[in-house]
């Protein structure tokens, strides 16, 4: 019976390499003789195969070391690669947490399995960071030659792999994990019948795989990954997990796959493990409290500070140790009479000590691999307000501009892709708004609201209106201050010109909704103002005074005539604008930005 073997290498070089297994003349001759004479186990090699091996033996004479082609990976340890994601140089010679060197190259013993499987028709290709899809290569082994895809020595991630097989015997069932997702994902089938794992266009790393043959019978599938900073892990087999399987998002730079007939020699081992386990850092934190001083450190997920004692937090410090994830936790405090302090690293105090100044808010952020691996959640207990909702990764928590003290803080560290803490639909920062990547809001939009917040609240309070509704209309009518009317006439509310109000006029093209014609474009005269404050004042007077022919037109927007902002937005939808979805749009803006805290 002929022994069969197919090697597919997905990985580090986009070239083929010929491996010659010859330590000395005699050792090679012995191998050839052994292959020739063991006719009870192996069929006699054909003349072409004999010639190839003989020529290889001749070329290896006078050699005193194993001979490999110039494309064989044998000196990976000696080169350095520039990490495209951390900006640092990292050597390919790496060590595990215990200091044991993990070889970054792995020899595969083909001397006992030198025959190829014919007519399997398997092709594969890789999608590499910044390079895109590489040319597909045929995964049929030819003697000792093999094709490889991907990159090495360039610090690039392998983002996706496509495998195409017309043979049911070698159809593969592959599952994988990518950056930001802790669940095993199944390979997707393309229109042409090939399968694809990973992602394209999302800039995400593959960090774990497990592979099975869909029809296990006479063959085993072996696979091995080359991982950023760790080199080659050991070979996994028939559905075993390999890579960073529990969340640490080091990139896979290469994959090797070998399909071998059962009972034949397995690939040589490399390294000591198939997976890298995540070692979560140990984190504690503590607060400096009015009249108490520094409290004892508490574990992550526990409150530090006080509750129900009306005592101000004055300073905060977080300590981080151990773990195998590079990066740090940084934070900064917002302090009475000082404002936002600079960011400091774990182990350093933020706030003040001995100055009797209240800590009002705090902001955390993760750096390096920690930012790729974890989400940091935190909340603050604020004087008279209670707990904020959970902030996350660089958001601010607490209060500003309100003169309120922070009384307690709680912090949680969770793997990306896991369930976040329950939300309470409360502001994360009292006194200001902040952008949310979840809602798709931006820093520029938040800056527009915060810049005009004081004027909006003052105007609404003077005229007994809802500040939330006033701000929502300014956002909707001016597109966060970017509309031509806002830019050229400082008109943030779409106010039409009325002679009796005494403002200058400005002609402008606008869209109106007609019940019969739908949306139409017209040229109309609008009021012109000098800044947001005068524009808000003009808006408030219009809402209070109505129109010359209908002075009470907007009376159902007034606070004394309503029970909530929703009554006001409903009234505006039938009196102020022609857009049939006007109320829905206003309510969405108010809820997304949590503007009711300013009413």
Buried (B, 14 or more C-beta within 10 A) or exposed (E): EEBBBBBBBBBBBBEBBBBBBBBBBEBBEEBBEEBEEEEEEBEEBEEEBBEBBEEBBEEBEEBEEBBBBEBBBBEBBEEEBEBBBBEEEBBBBBEBEEEEEBBBBBBBEBBBBBBBBEEBEBBBBBBBBEBEBBEBBBBBBEBBBBBBBBBBBBBBBBBBBBBBBEEEBBBBBBBBBBBBBEEEBEBEEEEEEBBBBBBEEEEBBBBBBBBBBBBEEEBBBBBBBBBBBBBBBBBBBBBBBBBBBBBBBBBBBBBBBBBBBEEBBBBEEBBEEBBBEBEBBEBBBBBBBBEEEBBEBBEBEEBBBBEEEEBBBBBBBBBBEEBBBBBBBBBBBBBBEEEBBEBBEBEEBBBBEEEEBBBBBBBBBBBBBBBBBBBBBBBBBBBEBEBBBBBBBBBBBBBBBBEBBBBBBBBBBBBBBEEEBEEEEBBBBBBBBBBBEEEEBEEEBBBBBBEBBEBBBBBBEEBEBBBBBBBBBBBBBBBBBEBBBBEEBBBBBBBBBBEEEEBEBBEBEBEBBEEEEEEEEEEBBBBBBEEBBBBBBBBBBBBBBBBEEEEEBBBBBBBEEBEEBBBBBBBBBEBBBBBEEBBEBBBBBBBBBBBBBBB
